[in-house]
């Protein structure tokens, strides 16, 4: 089924036919095949296109041995049938184009590596066009007269497919000053209101742009001709009323000189670039898929003009200094500041045309001139359009060199005492106070913060770690500003106090960034979540009326669980943070929606990944409720996992290895009796004692040692049977890299010392009696200590177990 779908997609094409105006008409979308046609229809291989809507035949064209097929841009096949029918197939995928091209080359006996199967000979009705493809034959232009406009138009149209013809025609136009002569005809036609000839001139000049020659563009786009060219292009044959482009450029579009520019070359270049950009974006029609490369010279013309403008301004440091100083000047009015910000935004936009090294040099120069300080002033303004432009300027710096922005922010923190005035705090405040219903600025700022917080683009050296320094700075000076909207809205356990759409949208953006931090920051975000009890506050958002916010809160918890970090797991279990999730699941009822799917997927992940501590916690606390849900196998699977783990630990004979969350009772036994497993244990040989190595005590700050833990550790040091298997260690969330054997204790023999001789039976029995005594003491249920230990069951993480000796 999948291979059939791939084949269908690969051969999906659009069929184009060239019309009389030399424009490509779309004849429909379908699927192409190469099929053999019987002799009654001419015989041979044919290209057949069936419409994807109704299966009708859009094209059936026999592959002729002498027809010139041309492959363009890896996904186009173009050819001509007869004198007046030009066809093209535009493929959705390159693989499909290659497949059909091989069929065509196979019929014509050509190598599929060629891009054209036959030599093309340009032909025309006029005798002087016969040798147009000959590079040694110059083109003779017709006299530039009104009566010859049709002939001139045909000449230009016919040479467009030939690179040599375009070169020769361009050279002839330059040598004979033909553009100026055509402009003179334009004014004559406009005075006479000769609409037909005006339409012909439009087609002629449009095709002159399509010649794609830089030398010709430099003539047409000079200051003394460019407005005349704009006037000619007003008379599009497809428009019944001429467009007034010249009136717009001369009267409506006004150049605002925010700072006096003394350089005439810079001024002329700015004016020319604006007009050429207007011709490209507004006047000329959008090129088709076959013509997009025929205007590449015009795009290059604009590109290099922008490069020259940026270089001229960059060399004039006085101009940039004046702009930045006025931005920070309190006496400058808001309208003037708005113009200055607009100029800087356009300048930074033009700077994208520079090479990376030149752009880096430019941004460093702007930074040294104080552009970031100026942006802080602008970001404090209330005008929406000014704020948007300032954020765009800031985005250019962040996306190109985030390290520069991080350095500035950290240096700023050392100079200022008030956190509210820091740039990072200002950005977060702008995000939280965005008045746009869709939070346009907030979304953009959130994306910039994500770039700044991404460890992948942080630098590291022997003497400096940008990741450590900046994350420490951010979590100390900015994280509380970021989470403030969530914490303020979730102070009440009954639900969010502010549940408007805009606030819910803002909180979802903050949660998305926090999820990014959970995934990439590990230590810093974990410490913050545990210390501020963030997850509990986030889960209050499950009571929001906005479903997208509920889903976002679920994704936040799911991201934490997905890390399989025992710190997070213990935090979730201790706070019983599955309770809000179960409540939301039950409240959702039998509705099959995204909330239902998200919660089920969370529990299914725990089951599939066998996160044993969470599995046990869920079944012990919510099993009686979840067991009733039988339309999925998730909760029965969790119950099965729980029973299997419980049985495995019970069969191991080591009661002290069972974590607190796995105990339905205290597993205390009377010292007067030992079960069969313990009798076997005391009778086993002790030869492998030296192979077991105790694991160092960890997490002491989290879990104080209890009496039973102390005696259990003593027992483990004596008998390897009390050491759980590796898969049991994983039950307590200990990853393999954490189970590293420490150096042998002083009671062990060193690696270089001889192996101790086996002890005598008497000595062995004495040793067993000592251990038995300790075991009996550890198994006594002392009066009064049960309540104390019961209170610690949910909060106390299981101590790490020693690994098996090698």
C-alpha positions in Angstrom: 0.0 0.0 0.0 2.8 2.4 0.9 4.8 1.7 -2.3 1.7 2.4 -4.4 1.2 5.7 -2.6 4.9 6.6 -3.2 4.6 5.7 -6.9 1.4 7.9 -7.2 3.1 10.8 -5.6 6.3 10.4 -7.6 4.4 10.6 -10.9 2.1 13.5 -10.0 2.4 16.3 -12.6 0.9 19.5 -13.8 0.4 19.9 -17.5 1.2 23.3 -19.1 0.6 24.5 -22.7 2.2 27.7 -24.1 -0.5 30.1 -25.4 -0.3 32.7 -28.2 0.9 35.4 -25.7 3.8 33.2 -24.8 2.3 32.5 -21.4 2.0 29.0 -19.8 -1.5 27.9 -19.2 -2.2 25.3 -16.5 -4.3 22.5 -18.1 -4.7 20.4 -15.0 -3.1 18.1 -12.5 -2.8 14.3 -13.0 -0.5 11.3 -13.0 1.8 10.5 -15.9 2.7 7.1 -17.3 4.7 5.8 -20.2 2.6 3.2 -22.0 2.8 1.3 -25.3 0.2 2.3 -27.9 -0.8 -0.3 -30.5 -0.2 0.1 -34.2 -3.8 1.2 -34.9 -2.9 4.5 -33.1 0.5 4.9 -34.6 2.4 2.4 -32.4 5.2 3.1 -30.0 5.7 4.4 -26.4 3.6 7.4 -25.4 3.3 9.8 -22.5 -0.1 9.6 -21.0 -1.5 12.0 -18.3 -4.8 11.1 -16.5 -6.6 13.8 -14.5 -6.5 13.0 -10.8 -10.0 14.3 -10.3 -12.0 12.2 -12.8 -9.4 10.1 -14.6 -10.0 11.7 -17.9 -7.1 11.9 -20.4 -5.3 15.2 -20.2 -2.5 14.3 -22.6 -1.5 11.4 -24.8 1.7 12.2 -26.7 3.8 9.7 -28.6 7.5 9.9 -27.9 8.9 10.8 -31.4 12.5 9.8 -32.1 13.3 13.2 -33.6 11.5 15.5 -31.1 13.7 17.6 -28.9 12.8 17.0 -25.2 14.4 19.3 -22.7 14.8 18.6 -18.9 14.9 21.8 -16.7 15.4 22.4 -13.0 15.3 18.6 -12.2 11.4 18.6 -12.2 10.5 19.9 -15.7 10.3 18.3 -19.1 9.5 20.6 -22.0 9.0 19.8 -25.7 7.2 21.0 -28.8 4.7 19.1 -31.0 4.3 20.6 -34.4 4.9 24.3 -35.0 2.4 25.9 -32.5 2.1 23.5 -29.6 4.6 23.8 -26.8 4.0 21.4 -23.8 5.6 21.0 -20.4 5.2 18.6 -17.5 6.0 19.9 -14.0 6.7 16.9 -11.6 6.0 17.0 -7.9 9.1 15.0 -7.2 12.5 14.8 -8.9 12.4 11.0 -8.8 9.3 10.9 -11.0 10.9 13.3 -13.5 14.0 11.2 -13.7 11.9 8.0 -14.3 10.0 9.5 -17.3 13.2 11.1 -18.6 14.9 7.7 -18.7 11.9 6.4 -20.8 12.2 9.2 -23.3 16.0 8.8 -23.6 15.5 5.0 -24.0 13.2 5.5 -27.0 15.5 8.1 -28.6 18.7 6.1 -27.8 20.1 8.9 -25.7 22.1 8.9 -22.4 19.8 9.9 -19.5 22.5 12.2 -18.2 21.8 14.7 -21.0 19.4 17.6 -20.5 18.3 17.9 -24.1 17.7 14.9 -26.5 18.0 16.8 -29.8 19.8 19.8 -31.2 17.3 22.7 -31.3 17.2 24.7 -34.5 15.4 28.1 -34.1 13.0 28.8 -36.9 10.8 31.8 -37.8 8.5 32.9 -40.5 10.8 35.8 -41.2 13.9 35.0 -43.3 16.2 37.1 -41.1 15.4 34.9 -38.1 16.7 31.7 -39.7 20.3 32.1 -38.4 19.4 33.4 -35.0 21.0 30.4 -33.2 24.3 30.9 -34.9 26.6 32.7 -32.5 28.7 34.2 -35.3 25.6 35.9 -36.9 24.8 39.3 -35.3 21.1 40.3 -35.1 19.8 43.1 -37.3 17.2 45.1 -35.5 14.2 46.4 -37.4 13.8 50.2 -37.6 12.3 51.6 -34.4 9.0 52.7 -35.9 5.4 52.4 -34.8 4.6 50.3 -37.9 7.3 47.8 -36.9 6.4 47.2 -33.3 4.8 43.9 -34.1 8.0 42.8 -35.8 10.1 44.0 -32.9 7.9 42.1 -30.4 8.1 38.9 -32.4 11.9 39.2 -32.7 12.4 39.5 -28.9 9.9 36.7 -28.1 11.5 34.3 -30.5 15.0 34.7 -29.1 14.0 34.2 -25.4 14.5 30.4 -25.5 18.0 30.7 -27.0 20.9 31.8 -24.7 23.0 32.8 -27.7 20.1 34.7 -29.2 19.5 36.6 -26.0 23.2 37.5 -25.8 23.3 38.8 -29.5 20.0 40.7 -29.1 21.1 42.4 -25.9 24.4 43.4 -27.6 22.5 44.8 -30.6 20.1 46.8 -28.3 23.0 48.3 -26.4 25.0 49.3 -29.5 22.1 51.0 -31.3 20.7 52.8 -28.2 17.5 51.0 -28.9 16.0 51.5 -25.4 16.0 55.3 -25.8 14.3 55.0 -29.2 11.6 52.8 -27.8 11.0 55.3 -25.0 10.5 58.0 -27.6 7.9 55.9 -29.3 6.2 55.4 -26.0 5.6 59.1 -25.5 4.4 59.4 -29.0 1.8 56.6 -28.5 0.8 58.1 -25.1 0.2 61.5 -26.7 -1.9 59.9 -29.5 -3.6 57.6 -26.9 -2.7 54.7 -29.2 -3.7 51.8 -26.8 -2.7 48.9 -29.1 0.9 50.2 -29.6 1.1 50.9 -25.8 0.2 47.3 -25.1 2.8 46.2 -27.6 5.5 48.3 -25.9 4.5 46.8 -22.5 5.1 43.3 -23.9 8.4 44.4 -25.5 9.8 45.8 -22.3 8.6 43.0 -20.2 10.5 40.6 -22.5 13.5 42.9 -22.3 13.6 42.2 -18.5 13.2 38.5 -19.3 16.4 38.7 -21.4 18.1 38.6 -18.0 21.1 40.7 -19.0 22.8 42.9 -16.4 24.3 45.3 -19.0 20.8 45.9 -20.4 19.3 46.4 -16.9 22.0 49.0 -16.1 20.7 51.0 -19.1 17.0 50.7 -18.4 17.3 51.4 -14.6 19.4 54.6 -14.8 18.0 57.7 -13.2 17.0 59.3 -16.5 15.2 56.3 -17.9 13.7 54.4 -14.9 10.6 56.5 -14.6 9.9 56.2 -18.3 10.2 52.4 -18.0 7.7 52.5 -15.1 5.3 54.5 -17.3 5.6 51.9 -20.1 4.8 49.1 -17.7 1.6 50.9 -16.6 -0.1 49.7 -19.8 -0.6 46.0 -19.0 -2.9 44.4 -21.7 -4.6 42.4 -19.0 -5.8 45.6 -17.2 -8.6 47.7 -18.7 -7.4 50.8 -17.0 -3.7 51.9 -16.9 -2.1 51.7 -13.4 -0.7 55.0 -12.1 2.6 53.8 -10.9 4.4 57.1 -11.8 2.0 59.1 -9.7 2.5 56.8 -6.7 6.3 57.0 -6.9 6.4 60.8 -7.4 3.7 62.0 -5.1 2.6 59.3 -2.6 5.9 57.6 -1.8 7.9 60.3 0.0 11.5 59.8 1.1 12.0 60.7 4.7 15.5 61.8 5.6 15.7 61.2 9.3 19.3 62.3 9.4 20.8 64.6 6.7 22.8 62.5 4.2 25.5 64.5 2.6 26.6 61.8 0.1 24.8 62.2 -3.2 25.9 58.7 -4.3 24.2 57.2 -1.3 21.0 59.2 -1.8 20.8 58.2 -5.5 21.5 54.6 -4.7 18.7 54.5 -2.1 16.2 56.1 -4.6 17.2 53.7 -7.3 16.9 50.6 -5.1 13.4 51.6 -3.9 12.2 52.0 -7.5 13.7 48.8 -8.8 12.3 46.9 -5.9 8.9 48.5 -6.7 9.2 47.3 -10.3 10.1 43.8 -9.2 7.5 43.4 -6.4 4.6 45.4 -7.7 4.7 46.1 -11.4 6.1 43.0 -13.0 3.7 40.0 -12.8 4.8 37.1 -10.7 6.9 34.8 -12.9 5.7 31.3 -13.5 7.6 28.2 -12.6 9.3 28.3 -16.0 10.2 32.0 -15.8 11.5 32.4 -12.2 15.1 32.1 -13.3 14.6 34.6 -16.1 14.5 37.5 -13.6 17.5 36.5 -11.6 19.6 39.4 -12.9 16.9 41.8 -11.6 17.1 40.2 -8.2 20.9 40.4 -8.3 20.7 44.0 -9.2 18.6 44.8 -6.1 20.8 42.6 -3.9 24.1 44.3 -4.8 22.5 47.7 -4.5 21.6 46.9 -0.9 25.2 45.7 -0.3 26.5 49.0 -1.5 24.1 51.0 0.6 25.0 49.1 3.8 28.8 49.5 3.1 28.3 53.3 2.5 26.5 53.7 5.7 28.9 51.5 7.6 31.8 53.6 6.5 30.0 56.8 7.7 30.3 56.2 11.5 29.2 59.8 12.1 25.8 59.0 10.6 25.3 55.9 12.8 26.5 57.7 15.9 24.0 60.5 15.3 21.1 58.1 14.9 21.9 56.1 18.0 22.5 59.2 20.1 19.2 60.7 19.1 17.4 57.4 20.0 18.6 57.8 23.6 18.0 61.5 23.8 15.0 62.2 26.0 14.3 65.5 24.2 13.6 63.8 20.9 9.9 63.5 20.3 8.2 60.1 19.6 7.5 60.8 15.9 11.2 61.4 15.3 12.2 58.4 17.3 9.8 56.3 15.3 11.5 57.4 12.0 14.9 56.6 13.5 13.8 53.1 14.5 12.4 52.5 11.1 15.7 53.6 9.5 17.6 51.2 11.7 15.2 48.3 11.0 15.6 48.8 7.2 19.4 49.1 7.6 19.5 45.8 9.5 17.3 44.2 6.9 19.7 45.3 4.2 22.6 43.9 6.2 21.3 40.4 5.6 22.8 40.7 2.1 26.3 40.9 3.6 28.7 37.9 3.9 28.8 36.5 7.4 32.2 38.0 8.2 31.1 41.4 7.1 27.8 41.2 8.9 29.6 40.2 12.1 31.9 43.2 11.7 28.9 45.5 11.2 27.0 44.1 14.2 30.1 44.5 16.4 30.5 48.1 15.3 26.8 48.8 16.0 27.2 47.2 19.5 30.2 49.3 20.3 28.2 52.4 19.3 25.5 51.5 21.8 22.7 50.1 19.8 21.6 47.6 22.5 21.4 50.4 25.1 19.4 52.4 22.5 17.0 49.5 22.0 16.4 49.3 25.7 15.1 52.9 25.6 12.9 52.2 22.6 11.5 49.0 24.1 10.2 51.1 27.0 8.0 53.1 24.7 4.3 52.4 24.4 3.8 52.9 20.7 3.0 49.5 19.2 4.6 50.0 15.8 7.8 51.3 17.4 8.0 48.3 19.7 7.4 45.9 16.8 10.3 47.5 14.9 12.6 47.5 17.9 11.9 43.8 18.5 12.7 43.1 14.8 16.0 44.8 15.2 16.8 42.9 18.3 15.9 39.7 16.5 18.5 40.3 13.8 21.2 40.5 16.5 20.0 37.4 18.4 19.6 35.2 15.4 23.1 36.1 14.0 25.1 36.2 17.2 23.3 35.2 20.4 26.6 35.1 22.4 27.0 38.8 21.9 23.5 39.4 23.5 24.3 37.0 26.4 27.5 38.8 27.2 25.8 42.2 27.2 23.0 40.9 29.5 25.5 39.4 32.0 27.7 42.5 32.0 24.6 44.6 32.5 23.7 42.6 35.6 27.0 43.4 37.2 26.5 47.1 36.6 22.9 47.5 37.8 21.4 46.6 41.1 17.7 46.6 40.1 16.6 43.5 38.2 13.6 45.2 36.8 15.8 47.4 34.6 17.7 44.6 33.0 17.2 44.0 29.3 16.2 40.4 29.9 13.6 41.5 32.4 12.3 44.2 30.1 11.8 41.6 27.3 9.8 39.3 29.6 7.7 42.3 30.8 7.0 43.2 27.2 5.9 39.6 26.5 3.6 39.5 29.6 2.0 42.9 28.8 1.4 42.4 25.1 -2.0 43.9 24.2 -2.3 42.1 20.9 -5.2 39.5 21.1 -3.0 37.0 19.4 0.2 38.1 21.3 2.2 38.7 18.2 5.1 40.4 20.0 5.0 37.9 22.8 5.4 35.0 20.4 8.4 36.6 18.8 10.0 37.4 22.1 9.5 33.8 23.3 11.2 32.6 20.2 14.2 34.9 20.9 14.4 33.7 24.5 14.5 30.2 23.3 17.4 31.0 21.1 19.3 32.6 24.0 18.5 29.7 26.3 19.5 27.0 23.8 22.7 25.2 25.0 23.4 24.1 21.4 24.6 27.6 20.4 26.5 28.4 23.6 30.2 28.6 23.4 32.6 26.6 25.7 36.3 27.0 26.3 38.9 25.9 28.8 38.5 29.1 30.8 34.9 29.9 30.3 31.6 28.0 30.0 28.9 30.2 28.5 26.2 27.6 29.3 27.0 27.6 33.1 27.4 31.3 33.4 24.4 32.4 31.4 22.0 29.8 32.8 23.1 30.7 36.3 22.4 34.4 35.5 19.0 33.6 33.9 17.7 31.4 36.7 18.9 34.0 39.3 17.7 37.2 37.7 15.0 36.4 35.2 13.2 33.0 35.8 10.9 34.4 38.5 9.7 37.1 36.0 9.0 34.4 33.4 6.9 32.2 35.7 5.2 35.1 37.5 2.0 35.0 35.3 1.5 31.3 36.1 2.2 31.6 39.8 -0.1 34.6 40.1 -2.9 32.8 38.4 -2.6 29.5 40.3 -2.5 30.8 43.9 -6.0 29.1 44.5 -6.3 25.3 44.2 -9.8 25.7 42.9 -8.5 26.8 39.4 -6.8 29.7 37.7 -7.9 33.1 39.0 -7.4 34.7 35.5 -8.8 32.5 32.8 -9.3 34.9 30.0 -8.2 33.8 26.5 -5.3 36.2 26.3 -3.9 35.2 29.7 -4.4 31.5 28.8 -2.5 32.0 25.6 0.4 33.8 27.4 0.6 30.9 30.0 0.7 28.4 27.2 3.7 30.3 25.7 5.5 30.3 29.0 4.8 26.6 29.5 6.3 25.9 26.0 9.5 27.6 27.0 9.6 25.8 30.4 9.3 22.5 28.5 12.2 23.5 26.4 14.2 24.2 29.6 13.2 20.9 31.2 14.5 19.1 28.2 17.8 21.0 27.7 18.8 22.5 31.1 18.5 19.5 33.5 20.1 20.8 36.7 19.0 24.4 36.8 15.4 23.8 35.8 15.1 20.8 38.1 16.3 22.8 41.1 13.9 25.6 40.3 10.9 23.2 39.8 11.5 21.4 43.0 12.2 24.5 45.1 9.2 26.4 43.8 6.8 23.5 43.5 6.2 24.5 39.9 4.5 21.3 38.7 1.8 21.5 41.4 1.0 25.1 40.3 1.0 24.1 36.6 -1.5 21.3 37.2 -4.0 23.7 38.6 -4.3 24.9 35.0 -6.0 21.6 34.3 -9.1 23.2 35.6 -8.9 26.0 32.9 -11.8 26.4 30.5 -9.3 26.6 27.6 -8.5 23.2 26.3 -5.3 24.2 24.7 -3.9 25.4 28.1 -5.0 22.1 29.7 -3.1 20.2 27.0 -0.1 22.4 27.5 -0.1 21.6 31.3 -0.3 17.9 30.5 2.6 18.1 28.1 4.7 19.8 30.7 4.2 17.0 33.2 4.7 14.4 30.4 8.0 16.0 29.4 9.2 15.7 33.0 8.1 12.0 33.2 9.7 11.3 29.8 13.1 12.1 31.2 12.7 9.2 33.7 14.6 11.2 36.3 14.1 9.8 39.7 14.3 13.3 41.3 11.2 14.2 39.3 9.6 10.9 40.0 10.1 11.2 43.8 8.8 14.8 43.6 5.7 13.7 41.8 5.1 10.8 44.2 5.7 12.8 47.4 3.3 15.5 46.3 0.7 13.0 44.9 0.7 15.1 41.7 -1.1 12.4 39.7 -4.2 13.3 41.6 -5.1 16.4 39.4 -4.4 14.3 36.3 -6.7 11.5 37.5 -9.4 14.1 38.4 -9.1 15.7 35.0 -9.3 12.3 33.3 -12.5 11.4 35.3 -14.0 14.8 34.7 -13.5 14.4 30.9 -15.6 11.3 31.2 -16.2 9.2 28.1 -15.4 12.0 25.7 -12.9 10.8 23.1 -10.8 14.0 22.6 -7.2 15.2 22.8 -7.3 15.5 26.6 -8.4 11.9 26.9 -5.6 10.8 24.5 -2.9 12.9 26.2 -3.6 11.4 29.6 -3.8 7.9 28.3 -0.5 8.4 26.5 1.1 9.5 29.7 0.1 6.4 31.6 0.9 4.2 28.6 4.4 5.6 28.5 4.9 4.7 32.2 3.7 1.2 31.4 5.7 0.7 28.2 8.9 2.2 29.7 8.4 0.3 32.9 8.9 3.3 35.2 8.5 1.1 38.2 8.4 3.7 41.0 5.6 5.6 39.2 3.8 2.4 38.3 3.8 1.3 41.9 2.7 4.8 43.1 -0.2 4.9 40.6 -1.6 1.5 41.4 -1.3 1.9 45.2 -3.0 5.3 45.2 -5.3 5.3 42.2 -5.6 1.6 41.2 -9.1 1.1 42.6 -10.3 3.9 40.4 -8.3 3.2 37.3 -9.1 -0.5 37.3 -12.6 0.3 36.3 -11.5 1.8 33.0 -11.4 -1.2 30.6 -11.8 0.3 27.1 -8.0 0.4 26.9 -5.4 -2.0 28.2 -3.3 0.7 29.7 -4.4 0.4 33.3 -4.7 -3.4 33.4 -1.1 -3.4 32.0 0.0 -1.1 34.8 -1.7 -3.5 37.3 0.1 -6.4 35.7 3.5 -4.6 35.9 2.8 -3.8 39.6 2.0 -7.4 40.5 5.0 -8.8 38.6 7.3 -6.4 40.4 5.8 -7.2 43.7 6.1 -10.9 43.1 9.6 -10.6 41.9 10.7 -8.8 45.0 8.8 -11.2 47.3 10.5 -14.2 45.6 13.9 -12.6 46.0 13.7 -13.2 49.8 15.1 -9.8 50.6 12.4 -7.8 52.4 14.6 -4.8 53.0 15.1 -4.3 49.2 11.4 -3.5 48.9 11.0 0.3 48.7 8.6 2.1 50.9 6.2 2.8 48.1 5.9 -1.0 47.4 4.9 -1.9 51.0 1.3 -2.4 51.7 2.3 -3.4 55.3 5.5 -3.0 57.3 7.0 -6.5 56.6 8.1 -6.7 60.2 8.7 -10.2 61.6 9.0 -11.7 65.0 12.6 -12.4 66.0 11.5 -15.8 67.3 11.0 -17.4 63.8 12.8 -17.4 60.5 11.2 -18.5 57.2 12.6 -21.1 54.9 14.5 -18.7 52.7 16.4 -17.2 55.6 17.3 -20.7 56.8 18.7 -21.5 53.4 20.6 -18.2 53.3 22.4 -18.9 56.6 23.4 -22.3 55.4 25.0 -21.1 52.2 28.7 -20.7 51.5 30.4 -17.4 52.1 33.2 -17.8 49.6 32.1 -15.0 47.3 31.9 -12.4 50.1 34.7 -10.3 48.7 33.0 -9.9 45.3 30.3 -7.6 46.6 31.1 -3.9 46.9 28.8 -1.5 48.9 27.5 1.4 46.9 28.3 4.9 48.3 25.5 6.6 50.2 23.9 9.3 48.1 21.0 11.7 48.4 21.6 12.1 52.1 20.2 15.6 51.9 17.0 14.1 50.7 16.7 11.0 52.8 18.0 10.6 56.3 19.0 7.1 57.2 16.6 5.0 59.3 17.4 2.1 61.6 16.1 -0.4 59.2 18.3 1.1 56.5 21.4 0.8 58.7 20.8 -2.9 59.5 19.9 -3.6 55.9 23.2 -2.1 54.7 25.1 -4.3 57.2 23.3 -7.4 55.9 24.1 -6.5 52.4 27.8 -6.2 53.2 27.8 -9.7 54.5 25.8 -11.7 51.9 25.6 -11.1 48.2 22.2 -12.9 48.1 20.8 -9.6 49.6 22.2 -7.7 46.6 19.4 -7.1 44.0 19.9 -7.8 40.4 20.7 -5.1 37.9 17.1 -4.9 36.7 16.0 -4.4 40.3 18.3 -1.5 40.6 16.5 0.1 37.7 13.3 -0.2 39.7 14.6 2.6 41.9 15.5 4.8 39.0 19.3 4.3 39.1 20.7 4.7 35.6 23.6 2.4 34.7 26.2 5.2 34.9 25.2 5.9 38.5 25.9 2.3 39.6 29.7 2.7 39.7 31.5 0.6 42.3 33.4 2.7 44.9 36.9 1.8 46.1 37.0 -1.2 48.4 36.5 -0.5 52.1 39.2 -1.1 54.6 37.7 -4.4 55.6 38.3 -5.7 52.0 41.6 -7.1 50.8 43.3 -4.9 48.3 43.7 -5.9 44.6 47.4 -6.7 45.2 47.0 -8.7 48.4 46.5 -12.5 48.4 43.0 -13.9 48.7 42.1 -14.6 52.3 42.0 -18.3 53.2 38.6 -19.8 53.8 37.4 -19.5 57.4 36.9 -22.5 59.5 33.4 -23.9 60.1 33.5 -22.7 63.6 34.5 -19.2 62.6 31.8 -19.2 60.0 29.2 -20.2 62.4 30.2 -17.5 64.8 30.0 -15.0 62.0 26.5 -16.2 61.1 25.4 -15.9 64.7 26.4 -12.3 64.8 24.6 -11.5 61.6 21.6 -13.5 62.8 21.5 -11.3 65.9 21.6 -8.1 63.9 19.0 -9.5 61.6 16.7 -10.3 64.5 17.1 -6.8 65.9 16.4 -5.2 62.5 13.2 -7.3 62.1 11.6 -6.4 65.4 8.6 -4.0 65.2 9.4 -1.7 68.1 6.5 -0.1 69.7 6.0 3.5 68.6 8.3 3.6 65.6 5.7 2.6 63.0 4.0 6.0 62.8 7.2 7.8 62.4 8.3 5.5 59.5 4.9 5.5 58.0 5.1 9.3 57.6 8.3 8.9 55.7 7.2 6.3 53.3 6.0 8.6 50.5 8.7 11.2 51.0 11.7 9.1 51.5 13.5 8.0 48.3 14.8 4.5 48.2 18.5 4.3 49.1 20.8 3.2 46.3 21.7 -0.5 46.3 25.2 -2.0 45.8 25.8 -3.5 42.4 26.8 -7.1 41.8 30.5 -7.8 42.1 32.3 -8.5 38.9 
